[in-house]
């Protein structure tokens, strides 16, 4: 029964993640959701900025702390290792939903694409970004990343093992395709308002900040194998593998 409860908890956390991921797409594109980034009652510019930065900071602090190996070692003395990742996914999803709920609109237009064809093109680029994000998770191990593999192994009374390092598809061109996908998705909008720009600038800055911490974790786990990978493959700007070898040869 205890293993079943762990499996149910991990499954619920994953379902909430899927809902949050889809809602986030609608929140930023303004499509198919009851409240987007530009919806709601407009308050003073100063109040909007500090509230929105606070919401973004809550997510950034949680994500930075809970993803660190040192925190995980301490945290798993309190909670079972099998649900550590699911708790991380659950808290992340709840904070994103809180941000979507409490986000203060700043609807002043920075840029706007009026041509219908161009609008569809920009939306298409945004959805390509979201597609890169989702597909990148499957190129490593989607179900491990979001905690399902851990709870499933626990349910089957099997020990968890770290996944081996591997390069596949996007990861041969860029070390962090998932983050590249987020950057594309966030910036590609036909209606860039001040609120959307604030969100995009802060999250883009956090992506580059967070990558530094993530790479330290990956180096700690995979050692020299990842160090050699860093030397060969670009961090965020896609470069074909052949071009990367040419640059290294110079």
C-alpha positions in Angstrom: 0.0 0.0 0.0 2.9 2.4 0.8 4.4 1.8 -2.7 1.0 2.3 -4.3 0.6 5.6 -2.4 4.0 6.7 -3.7 3.0 5.8 -7.3 -0.2 7.7 -7.0 1.5 10.7 -5.6 4.0 10.7 -8.4 1.3 10.3 -11.0 -0.8 13.1 -9.6 2.3 15.4 -9.6 3.0 14.5 -13.2 -0.6 15.1 -14.3 -0.5 18.5 -12.6 2.8 19.3 -14.5 1.1 18.4 -17.8 -1.8 20.8 -17.0 0.6 23.5 -15.9 2.7 23.1 -19.0 -0.3 23.4 -21.3 -1.7 26.3 -19.3 1.7 28.1 -19.5 1.5 28.0 -23.3 -1.9 29.5 -23.3 -0.9 32.1 -20.6 1.9 33.4 -22.8 0.2 33.2 -26.2 -3.2 34.4 -25.0 -4.9 31.3 -26.5 -7.4 29.0 -25.0 -7.1 30.0 -21.3 -9.3 32.2 -19.1 -6.5 34.4 -18.0 -3.4 35.3 -20.1 -0.4 37.4 -19.2 -2.2 40.5 -20.5 -5.6 39.9 -18.8 -6.9 41.3 -15.5 -7.4 44.5 -13.7 -4.6 47.0 -14.3 -3.0 48.5 -11.2 -0.2 51.0 -10.8 3.0 50.3 -12.8 5.1 50.3 -9.7 2.9 47.7 -7.9 2.7 45.6 -11.0 6.4 45.4 -11.4 7.3 44.5 -7.8 4.5 41.9 -7.6 5.5 40.3 -10.9 9.2 40.3 -10.0 8.3 38.7 -6.6 6.3 35.9 -8.3 9.2 35.3 -10.7 11.6 35.3 -7.9 9.7 32.7 -5.9 9.9 30.3 -8.8 13.6 31.1 -9.4 14.6 30.6 -5.8 12.6 27.4 -5.4 14.0 26.0 -8.7 17.5 26.9 -7.9 17.6 25.5 -4.4 15.6 22.3 -4.9 17.6 21.3 -8.0 21.0 21.4 -6.2 22.6 18.1 -5.2 23.5 19.4 -1.7 19.8 20.2 -1.1 18.7 16.8 -2.4 21.1 15.1 -0.1 19.7 17.0 2.9 16.1 16.7 1.7 16.1 13.0 1.1 17.0 12.5 4.8 13.5 13.9 5.5 11.4 12.6 2.5 11.8 9.2 0.6 14.2 9.4 -2.3 11.5 7.9 -4.5 9.3 11.0 -4.3 12.0 13.7 -4.1 11.6 14.5 -7.8 7.8 14.4 -7.7 7.8 16.9 -4.8 10.1 19.1 -6.9 7.7 18.9 -9.9 4.6 19.5 -7.7 6.1 22.6 -6.0 7.3 24.0 -9.3 3.8 23.5 -10.9 2.1 25.1 -8.0 4.4 28.1 -8.1 3.8 28.5 -11.8 0.1 28.3 -11.3 0.3 30.9 -8.5 2.2 33.2 -10.9 -0.4 32.7 -13.6 -3.1 33.5 -11.2 -1.6 36.6 -9.5 0.3 38.0 -12.4 -0.4 41.7 -12.8 -1.0 42.8 -16.4 1.0 45.6 -17.9 -0.8 45.9 -21.3 1.2 48.8 -22.8 2.4 47.6 -26.2 6.1 47.3 -27.0 5.6 45.8 -30.4 2.7 44.4 -32.3 2.4 42.4 -35.5 -0.8 43.4 -37.3 -0.4 41.4 -40.5 -2.4 38.2 -40.2 0.1 36.0 -42.1 3.0 37.3 -40.0 1.0 36.8 -36.8 0.5 33.2 -37.7 4.2 32.9 -38.5 5.2 34.3 -35.1 2.8 32.0 -33.3 4.2 29.1 -35.3 7.7 30.0 -34.2 6.5 30.2 -30.6 4.9 26.7 -30.8 8.1 25.4 -32.4 9.9 26.6 -29.2 7.4 24.8 -27.0 7.8 21.7 -29.2 11.6 21.8 -28.7 11.1 22.1 -24.9 8.8 19.0 -24.8 10.7 16.9 -27.3 14.0 17.6 -25.5 12.7 16.1 -22.3 12.2 12.8 -24.2 15.7 12.9 -25.7 17.1 12.4 -22.1 14.3 10.6 -20.2 11.0 12.4 -19.9 9.7 10.2 -17.1 12.8 10.4 -15.0 12.9 14.2 -15.3 9.4 14.5 -14.0 9.6 11.8 -11.3 7.5 9.0 -12.8 10.4 6.6 -13.3 11.4 7.0 -9.7 8.0 6.2 -8.3 7.5 3.3 -10.8 10.8 1.7 -9.8 9.8 2.1 -6.1 6.5 0.5 -6.8 8.2 -2.5 -8.4 10.6 -2.6 -5.5 13.6 -1.9 -7.7 16.5 0.4 -6.9 16.9 3.7 -8.7 20.0 4.1 -10.9 21.3 7.3 -12.5 20.8 7.6 -16.2 24.0 7.3 -18.4 25.1 10.4 -20.2 24.1 10.4 -23.9 24.1 12.7 -26.9 21.1 12.5 -29.2 19.7 14.8 -31.9 19.3 18.3 -30.5 22.0 17.6 -27.9 24.6 17.2 -30.6 24.0 20.8 -31.7 23.5 22.5 -28.3 24.0 21.5 -24.7 20.7 23.0 -23.5 18.1 22.6 -26.2 15.3 22.7 -23.6 16.3 26.1 -22.5 16.8 27.3 -26.1 13.2 26.2 -26.7 12.0 28.3 -23.8 13.8 31.3 -25.1 12.2 30.9 -28.5 8.8 30.4 -27.0 9.0 33.4 -24.7 10.3 35.9 -27.2 8.2 34.8 -30.3 5.0 36.8 -29.7 3.1 39.0 -32.1 1.9 41.1 -29.1 4.8 42.1 -26.9 3.4 44.1 -24.0 5.4 45.6 -21.1 4.3 42.8 -18.9 5.3 40.1 -21.4 8.6 41.8 -21.9 9.2 41.9 -18.1 8.5 38.2 -17.9 10.7 37.3 -20.9 13.7 39.4 -19.9 13.7 38.1 -16.3 13.2 34.5 -17.3 15.8 34.7 -20.0 18.3 36.1 -17.5 17.4 33.3 -15.1 17.9 30.7 -17.8 21.5 31.8 -18.3 22.0 32.0 -14.6 20.5 28.6 -14.0 22.5 26.9 -16.7 25.7 27.7 -14.7 24.3 25.8 -11.7 23.0 23.0 -13.8 26.3 22.4 -15.5 28.1 22.2 -12.1 25.6 19.4 -11.2 26.1 17.6 -14.5 29.9 17.8 -14.1 29.5 16.4 -10.5 27.4 13.5 -11.9 29.1 12.7 -15.2 32.6 14.0 -14.6 35.2 14.1 -17.5 32.6 12.8 -20.0 30.5 15.9 -19.6 33.6 18.1 -19.4 34.6 16.9 -22.9 31.1 17.4 -24.1 31.2 21.0 -22.9 34.3 21.5 -25.0 32.7 20.1 -28.2 29.1 21.4 -28.1 27.8 25.0 -27.9 25.9 26.0 -24.7 22.8 27.6 -26.2 23.4 28.7 -29.8 23.0 25.7 -32.1 26.1 24.8 -34.1 26.1 21.7 -36.4 28.5 19.0 -35.1 30.8 19.3 -38.1 31.2 23.1 -37.5 31.9 22.5 -33.9 34.8 20.2 -34.8 36.1 22.8 -37.3 36.1 25.4 -34.5 38.0 23.1 -32.1 40.5 22.4 -34.8 41.5 26.1 -35.2 
